[in-house]
Amino acid sequence: MRRVVAAAFVSLDGVMQAPGGPTEDPTGGFAFGGWIVPYSDEATGEWVMSLFAEPFDLLLGRKTYEIFAAHWPFMPADDPIAEPFNRVTKYVATRTGAPLTWANSVALTDAAADVARLKQQDGPTLLTQGSGDLLRTLMAQGLVDEFRVITYPVILGRGKRLFSPDAAPIGLKLTRSAVSSTGATLGVYEPAGPVRTGSFMTLEPNALETARQERMKREG
């Protein structure tokens, strides 16, 4: 069976929009394109390259695909990222019917069903890059097997986020972590079942606490 690995760059407040450059995705008036560049160092470079150390195919949303298709085919053939990106199969979630011009591209018209089918097959890891809308669709169906998230020490305020307010609740297990010289952190997570809860409140509620709880119920 194939695994889905979701790789993402996020700000401390969860924004993933346009990490690589000002013209990457300025939609919604986003003014901070290229926000990961000042935090790049040897460690973050090694984390990124480790994504491509084992066999993979790319799994992309349409918008991320268009960004990549206008960039990677035009890079030098020996570029360490361009070479595998141009060679591997690109599975693209799209309903537009527009042609996919990048070599070895395959359209997925029903992302959740098609990815579920691909996961049942033998083959390399299905690696996402960016593709927030696609990721949210896959997460809602429990199709992501691993999250590799690099979090950068910056707050962007507005912008497209990795996890939407209506994201399906799920517990995660941290399997690897590291910190770069610039303060970026790597977290590798696997799904770990339902969200677990508990309580540090050991005393029976007094009158003030009971009144507070009733007020919170009314205020919704």
Phi and psi in degrees as GROMACS dihedral restraints (atoms count N, CA, C in turn):
[ dihedral_restraints ]
;  ai    aj    ak    al  type     phi  dphi    fc
    3     4     5     6     1   -93.7    20    10
    4     5     6     7     1   151.9    20    10
    6     7     8     9     1  -109.8    20    10
    7     8     9    10     1   148.2    20    10
    9    10    11    12     1  -102.5    20    10
   10    11    12    13     1   119.6    20    10
   12    13    14    15     1  -112.4    20    10
   13    14    15    16     1   120.0    20    10
   15    16    17    18     1   -97.7    20    10
   16    17    18    19     1   113.5    20    10
   18    19    20    21     1  -105.8    20    10
   19    20    21    22     1   132.6    20    10
   21    22    23    24     1  -149.2    20    10
   22    23    24    25     1   145.9    20    10
   24    25    26    27     1  -101.0    20    10
   25    26    27    28     1   127.8    20    10
   27    28    29    30     1  -134.7    20    10
   28    29    30    31     1   152.1    20    10
   30    31    32    33     1   -79.3    20    10
   31    32    33    34     1   171.7    20    10
   33    34    35    36     1   -61.0    20    10
   34    35    36    37     1   -28.7    20    10
   36    37    38    39     1   -97.2    20    10
   37    38    39    40     1    17.4    20    10
   39    40    41    42     1    90.5    20    10
   40    41    42    43     1     4.9    20    10
   42    43    44    45     1   -77.9    20    10
   43    44    45    46     1   137.3    20    10
   45    46    47    48     1  -121.9    20    10
   46    47    48    49     1     4.6    20    10
   48    49    50    51     1   -72.5    20    10
   49    50    51    52     1   135.0    20    10
   51    52    53    54     1    46.6    20    10
   52    53    54    55     1    57.2    20    10
   54    55    56    57     1   -71.4    20    10
   55    56    57    58     1   -24.4    20    10
   57    58    59    60     1   -95.1    20    10
   58    59    60    61     1   -16.4    20    10
   60    61    62    63     1  -179.6    20    10
   61    62    63    64     1   159.4    20    10
   63    64    65    66     1   -61.5    20    10
   64    65    66    67     1   -31.3    20    10
   66    67    68    69     1   -96.5    20    10
   67    68    69    70     1     2.4    20    10
   69    70    71    72     1   -62.5    20    10
   70    71    72    73     1   -49.5    20    10
   72    73    74    75     1  -160.6    20    10
   73    74    75    76     1    85.0    20    10
   75    76    77    78     1   -88.5    20    10
   76    77    78    79     1    10.9    20    10
   78    79    80    81     1   -58.8    20    10
   79    80    81    82     1   148.6    20    10
   81    82    83    84     1    74.0    20    10
   82    83    84    85     1    13.6    20    10
   84    85    86    87     1    74.7    20    10
   85    86    87    88     1    21.9    20    10
   87    88    89    90     1   -65.5    20    10
   88    89    90    91     1   123.9    20    10
   90    91    92    93     1  -109.7    20    10
   91    92    93    94     1     6.9    20    10
   93    94    95    96     1  -117.0    20    10
   94    95    96    97     1    26.1    20    10
   96    97    98    99     1   -54.7    20    10
   97    98    99   100     1   133.4    20    10
   99   100   101   102     1    92.6    20    10
  100   101   102   103     1    19.9    20    10
  102   103   104   105     1   -70.3    20    10
  103   104   105   106     1   -15.0    20    10
  105   106   107   108     1   -85.5    20    10
  106   107   108   109     1   -16.0    20    10
  108   109   110   111     1   -58.3    20    10
  109   110   111   112     1   -45.1    20    10
  111   112   113   114     1   -64.8    20    10
  112   113   114   115     1   -15.6    20    10
  114   115   116   117     1  -103.0    20    10
  115   116   117   118     1     5.6    20    10
  117   118   119   120     1   -75.0    20    10
  118   119   120   121     1   136.9    20    10
  120   121   122   123     1  -151.6    20    10
  121   122   123   124     1  -173.2    20    10
  123   124   125   126     1   -61.2    20    10
  124   125   126   127     1   -40.1    20    10
  126   127   128   129     1   -65.3    20    10
  127   128   129   130     1   -47.0    20    10
  129   130   131   132     1   -64.8    20    10
  130   131   132   133     1   -35.7    20    10
  132   133   134   135     1   -62.1    20    10
  133   134   135   136     1   -41.3    20    10
  135   136   137   138     1   -66.8    20    10
  136   137   138   139     1   -37.9    20    10
  138   139   140   141     1   -61.4    20    10
  139   140   141   142     1   -44.1    20    10
  141   142   143   144     1   -63.8    20    10
  142   143   144   145     1   -47.3    20    10
  144   145   146   147     1   -65.8    20    10
  145   146   147   148     1   -26.7    20    10
  147   148   149   150     1   -65.5    20    10
  148   149   150   151     1   -22.5    20    10
  150   151   152   153     1   -63.1    20    10
  151   152   153   154     1   -28.2    20    10
  153   154   155   156     1  -105.9    20    10
  154   155   156   157     1    11.4    20    10
  156   157   158   159     1   -75.9    20    10
  157   158   159   160     1   -23.5    20    10
  159   160   161   162     1  -114.9    20    10
  160   161   162   163     1   160.0    20    10
  162   163   164   165     1   -56.0    20    10
  163   164   165   166     1   138.6    20    10
  165   166   167   168     1  -153.2    20    10
  166   167   168   169     1   157.3    20    10
  168   169   170   171     1  -117.1    20    10
  169   170   171   172     1   155.0    20    10
  171   172   173   174     1   -89.1    20    10
  172   173   174   175     1   141.7    20    10
  174   175   176   177     1  -125.0    20    10
  175   176   177   178     1   110.4    20    10
  177   178   179   180     1  -129.9    20    10
  178   179   180   181     1   147.8    20    10
  180   181   182   183     1   -76.9    20    10
  181   182   183   184     1   163.3    20    10
  183   184   185   186     1   -60.3    20    10
  184   185   186   187     1   -43.4    20    10
  186   187   188   189     1   -67.0    20    10
  187   188   189   190     1   -42.8    20    10
  189   190   191   192     1   -65.4    20    10
  190   191   192   193     1   -39.1    20    10
  192   193   194   195     1   -56.9    20    10
  193   194   195   196     1   -44.3    20    10
  195   196   197   198     1   -64.9    20    10
  196   197   198   199     1   -36.7    20    10
  198   199   200   201     1   -63.3    20    10
  199   200   201   202     1   -47.3    20    10
  201   202   203   204     1   -67.6    20    10
  202   203   204   205     1   -41.4    20    10
  204   205   206   207     1   -66.5    20    10
  205   206   207   208     1   -22.8    20    10
  207   208   209   210     1   -91.9    20    10
  208   209   210   211     1     1.9    20    10
  210   211   212   213     1  -123.7    20    10
  211   212   213   214     1   -61.6    20    10
  213   214   215   216     1   -65.6    20    10
  214   215   216   217     1   -35.4    20    10
  216   217   218   219     1   -64.9    20    10
  217   218   219   220     1   -15.0    20    10
  219   220   221   222     1  -103.4    20    10
  220   221   222   223     1     3.2    20    10
  222   223   224   225     1   -84.1    20    10
  223   224   225   226     1   160.9    20    10
  225   226   227   228     1   -54.8    20    10
  226   227   228   229     1   143.7    20    10
  228   229   230   231     1   -61.6    20    10
  229   230   231   232     1   -26.0    20    10
  231   232   233   234     1   -95.0    20    10
  232   233   234   235     1     8.6    20    10
  234   235   236   237     1   -60.9    20    10
  235   236   237   238     1   132.7    20    10
  237   238   239   240     1   -65.2    20    10
  238   239   240   241     1   -20.3    20    10
  240   241   242   243     1   -98.5    20    10
  241   242   243   244     1   -41.3    20    10
  243   244   245   246     1   -59.9    20    10
  244   245   246   247     1   -40.0    20    10
  246   247   248   249     1   -58.5    20    10
  247   248   249   250     1   -54.7    20    10
  249   250   251   252     1   -69.0    20    10
  250   251   252   253     1   -36.6    20    10
  252   253   254   255     1   -61.3    20    10
  253   254   255   256     1   -41.8    20    10
  255   256   257   258     1   -71.5    20    10
  256   257   258   259     1   -26.3    20    10
  258   259   260   261     1   -85.7    20    10
  259   260   261   262     1   -39.4    20    10
  261   262   263   264     1   -75.7    20    10
  262   263   264   265     1   168.6    20    10
  264   265   266   267     1   -75.3    20    10
  265   266   267   268     1   137.4    20    10
  267   268   269   270     1  -110.4    20    10
  268   269   270   271     1   112.8    20    10
  270   271   272   273     1   -93.1    20    10
  271   272   273   274     1   124.1    20    10
  273   274   275   276     1  -122.2    20    10
  274   275   276   277     1   119.4    20    10
  276   277   278   279     1   -76.9    20    10
  277   278   279   280     1   111.6    20    10
  279   280   281   282     1  -153.3    20    10
  280   281   282   283     1   145.1    20    10
  282   283   284   285     1  -124.5    20    10
  283   284   285   286     1     9.4    20    10
  285   286   287   288     1   -79.2    20    10
  286   287   288   289     1   -26.1    20    10
  288   289   290   291     1    79.5    20    10
  289   290   291   292     1    -1.5    20    10
  291   292   293   294     1   -68.8    20    10
  292   293   294   295     1   147.1    20    10
  294   295   296   297     1   -64.5    20    10
  295   296   297   298     1   146.5    20    10
  297   298   299   300     1   -99.5    20    10
  298   299   300   301     1   107.3    20    10
  300   301   302   303     1   -85.5    20    10
  301   302   303   304     1   -18.9    20    10
  303   304   305   306     1   -75.6    20    10
  304   305   306   307     1   132.6    20    10
  306   307   308   309     1   -55.8    20    10
  307   308   309   310     1   143.0    20    10
  309   310   311   312     1    66.9    20    10
  310   311   312   313     1    35.9    20    10
  312   313   314   315     1  -102.3    20    10
  313   314   315   316     1   139.6    20    10
  315   316   317   318     1  -129.6    20    10
  316   317   318   319     1   128.2    20    10
  318   319   320   321     1   -81.1    20    10
  319   320   321   322     1   138.5    20    10
  321   322   323   324     1  -115.0    20    10
  322   323   324   325     1   112.9    20    10
  324   325   326   327     1   -90.7    20    10
  325   326   327   328     1   -16.7    20    10
  327   328   329   330     1  -130.7    20    10
  328   329   330   331     1    89.8    20    10
  330   331   332   333     1   -54.9    20    10
  331   332   333   334     1   -50.9    20    10
  333   334   335   336     1   -63.2    20    10
  334   335   336   337     1   -48.4    20    10
  336   337   338   339     1   -66.6    20    10
  337   338   339   340     1   -40.7    20    10
  339   340   341   342     1   -69.1    20    10
  340   341   342   343     1   -40.2    20    10
  342   343   344   345     1   -68.8    20    10
  343   344   345   346     1   -39.3    20    10
  345   346   347   348     1   -59.3    20    10
  346   347   348   349     1   -39.2    20    10
  348   349   350   351     1   -66.9    20    10
  349   350   351   352     1   -44.3    20    10
  351   352   353   354     1   -61.1    20    10
  352   353   354   355     1   -36.5    20    10
  354   355   356   357     1   -65.2    20    10
  355   356   357   358     1   -23.9    20    10
  357   358   359   360     1   -79.8    20    10
  358   359   360   361     1   -10.0    20    10
  360   361   362   363     1   -92.0    20    10
  361   362   363   364     1   163.4    20    10
  363   364   365   366     1   -80.0    20    10
  364   365   366   367     1   146.2    20    10
  366   367   368   369     1   155.3    20    10
  367   368   369   370     1   179.6    20    10
  369   370   371   372     1   -73.6    20    10
  370   371   372   373     1   170.3    20    10
  372   373   374   375     1   -56.5    20    10
  373   374   375   376     1   143.3    20    10
  375   376   377   378     1   -95.6    20    10
  376   377   378   379     1   107.9    20    10
  378   379   380   381     1  -105.2    20    10
  379   380   381   382     1   121.2    20    10
  381   382   383   384     1   -90.7    20    10
  382   383   384   385     1   153.5    20    10
  384   385   386   387     1  -136.5    20    10
  385   386   387   388     1   125.6    20    10
  387   388   389   390     1    57.9    20    10
  388   389   390   391     1  -128.7    20    10
  390   391   392   393     1    59.7    20    10
  391   392   393   394     1    52.8    20    10
  393   394   395   396     1   -58.6    20    10
  394   395   396   397     1   -45.3    20    10
  396   397   398   399     1   -61.6    20    10
  397   398   399   400     1   -44.1    20    10
  399   400   401   402     1   -62.6    20    10
  400   401   402   403     1   -44.3    20    10
  402   403   404   405     1   -60.1    20    10
  403   404   405   406     1   -41.0    20    10
  405   406   407   408     1   -65.0    20    10
  406   407   408   409     1   -36.5    20    10
  408   409   410   411     1   -63.2    20    10
  409   410   411   412     1   -44.9    20    10
  411   412   413   414     1   -67.9    20    10
  412   413   414   415     1   -40.2    20    10
  414   415   416   417     1   -64.4    20    10
  415   416   417   418     1   -37.8    20    10
  417   418   419   420     1   -62.3    20    10
  418   419   420   421     1   -26.7    20    10
  420   421   422   423     1  -100.0    20    10
  421   422   423   424     1     6.6    20    10
  423   424   425   426     1    66.9    20    10
  424   425   426   427     1    33.9    20    10
  426   427   428   429     1   -98.9    20    10
  427   428   429   430     1    -2.5    20    10
  429   430   431   432     1   -93.4    20    10
  430   431   432   433     1   125.8    20    10
  432   433   434   435     1   -95.4    20    10
  433   434   435   436     1   -21.7    20    10
  435   436   437   438     1  -157.7    20    10
  436   437   438   439     1   139.9    20    10
  438   439   440   441     1  -110.8    20    10
  439   440   441   442     1   128.2    20    10
  441   442   443   444     1  -117.1    20    10
  442   443   444   445     1   104.0    20    10
  444   445   446   447     1  -117.7    20    10
  445   446   447   448     1   124.3    20    10
  447   448   449   450     1  -102.3    20    10
  448   449   450   451     1   118.2    20    10
  450   451   452   453     1  -104.6    20    10
  451   452   453   454     1   128.7    20    10
  453   454   455   456     1  -105.1    20    10
  454   455   456   457     1   147.2    20    10
  456   457   458   459     1   -80.2    20    10
  457   458   459   460     1    69.3    20    10
  459   460   461   462     1  -151.3    20    10
  460   461   462   463     1   143.8    20    10
  462   463   464   465     1  -110.8    20    10
  463   464   465   466     1   122.2    20    10
  465   466   467   468     1  -103.8    20    10
  466   467   468   469     1   -16.8    20    10
  468   469   470   471     1    79.7    20    10
  469   470   471   472     1   -78.1    20    10
  471   472   473   474     1  -109.2    20    10
  472   473   474   475     1   158.6    20    10
  474   475   476   477     1   138.4    20    10
  475   476   477   478     1   169.9    20    10
  477   478   479   480     1   -71.5    20    10
  478   479   480   481     1   135.8    20    10
  480   481   482   483     1  -112.5    20    10
  481   482   483   484     1   152.4    20    10
  483   484   485   486     1   -65.2    20    10
  484   485   486   487     1   -46.8    20    10
  486   487   488   489     1  -111.9    20    10
  487   488   489   490     1   123.7    20    10
  489   490   491   492     1   -82.6    20    10
  490   491   492   493     1   164.6    20    10
  492   493   494   495     1   -59.3    20    10
  493   494   495   496     1   -25.2    20    10
  495   496   497   498     1  -101.7    20    10
  496   497   498   499     1    22.9    20    10
  498   499   500   501     1   -58.8    20    10
  499   500   501   502     1   142.7    20    10
  501   502   503   504     1   -65.7    20    10
  502   503   504   505     1   126.7    20    10
  504   505   506   507     1   -64.0    20    10
  505   506   507   508     1   138.5    20    10
  507   508   509   510     1  -159.1    20    10
  508   509   510   511     1   143.7    20    10
  510   511   512   513     1   -82.8    20    10
  511   512   513   514     1   151.5    20    10
  513   514   515   516     1  -128.8    20    10
  514   515   516   517     1   151.6    20    10
  516   517   518   519     1  -115.8    20    10
  517   518   519   520     1   123.8    20    10
  519   520   521   522     1   -77.5    20    10
  520   521   522   523     1   120.3    20    10
  522   523   524   525     1  -107.5    20    10
  523   524   525   526     1   -14.3    20    10
  525   526   527   528     1  -160.6    20    10
  526   527   528   529     1   144.8    20    10
  528   529   530   531     1  -149.5    20    10
  529   530   531   532     1   154.2    20    10
  531   532   533   534     1  -161.2    20    10
  532   533   534   535     1   160.1    20    10
  534   535   536   537     1  -128.7    20    10
  535   536   537   538     1   136.3    20    10
  537   538   539   540     1   -90.7    20    10
  538   539   540   541     1   171.9    20    10
  540   541   542   543     1   -67.4    20    10
  541   542   543   544     1   -19.9    20    10
  543   544   545   546     1   -97.6    20    10
  544   545   546   547     1     2.9    20    10
  546   547   548   549     1    93.9    20    10
  547   548   549   550     1     3.0    20    10
  549   550   551   552     1   -73.7    20    10
  550   551   552   553     1   147.1    20    10
  552   553   554   555     1  -122.7    20    10
  553   554   555   556     1   139.4    20    10
  555   556   557   558     1  -102.5    20    10
  556   557   558   559     1   130.3    20    10
  558   559   560   561     1  -128.9    20    10
  559   560   561   562     1   126.3    20    10
  561   562   563   564     1  -110.7    20    10
  562   563   564   565     1   122.4    20    10
  564   565   566   567     1  -126.9    20    10
  565   566   567   568     1   148.3    20    10
  567   568   569   570     1  -122.5    20    10
  568   569   570   571     1   146.7    20    10
  570   571   572   573     1   -57.1    20    10
  571   572   573   574     1   140.8    20    10
  573   574   575   576     1  -134.9    20    10
  574   575   576   577     1    36.1    20    10
  576   577   578   579     1    86.3    20    10
  577   578   579   580     1  -167.6    20    10
  579   580   581   582     1   -64.5    20    10
  580   581   582   583     1   158.7    20    10
  582   583   584   585     1   -65.4    20    10
  583   584   585   586     1   128.9    20    10
  585   586   587   588     1   -99.9    20    10
  586   587   588   589     1   146.3    20    10
  588   589   590   591     1  -129.2    20    10
  589   590   591   592     1   168.7    20    10
  591   592   593   594     1  -160.7    20    10
  592   593   594   595     1  -166.2    20    10
  594   595   596   597     1  -152.1    20    10
  595   596   597   598     1   138.4    20    10
  597   598   599   600     1   -94.3    20    10
  598   599   600   601     1    -1.1    20    10
  600   601   602   603     1   -83.2    20    10
  601   602   603   604     1   112.5    20    10
  603   604   605   606     1  -106.7    20    10
  604   605   606   607     1   -15.2    20    10
  606   607   608   609     1   -91.5    20    10
  607   608   609   610     1   150.3    20    10
  609   610   611   612     1   -64.9    20    10
  610   611   612   613     1   137.6    20    10
  612   613   614   615     1   -62.8    20    10
  613   614   615   616     1   134.4    20    10
  615   616   617   618     1   -84.6    20    10
  616   617   618   619     1  -175.7    20    10
  618   619   620   621     1   -63.1    20    10
  619   620   621   622     1   -39.1    20    10
  621   622   623   624     1   -65.7    20    10
  622   623   624   625     1   -42.6    20    10
  624   625   626   627     1   -68.1    20    10
  625   626   627   628     1   -38.9    20    10
  627   628   629   630     1   -62.9    20    10
  628   629   630   631     1   -42.6    20    10
  630   631   632   633     1   -64.9    20    10
  631   632   633   634     1   -39.1    20    10
  633   634   635   636     1   -63.8    20    10
  634   635   636   637     1   -43.9    20    10
  636   637   638   639     1   -63.7    20    10
  637   638   639   640     1   -40.1    20    10
  639   640   641   642     1   -64.9    20    10
  640   641   642   643     1   -38.8    20    10
  642   643   644   645     1   -65.1    20    10
  643   644   645   646     1   -41.1    20    10
  645   646   647   648     1   -62.3    20    10
  646   647   648   649     1   -38.4    20    10
  648   649   650   651     1   -61.5    20    10
  649   650   651   652     1   -42.8    20    10
  651   652   653   654     1   -67.0    20    10
  652   653   654   655     1   -37.8    20    10
  654   655   656   657     1   -77.2    20    10
  655   656   657   658     1   -13.2    20    10
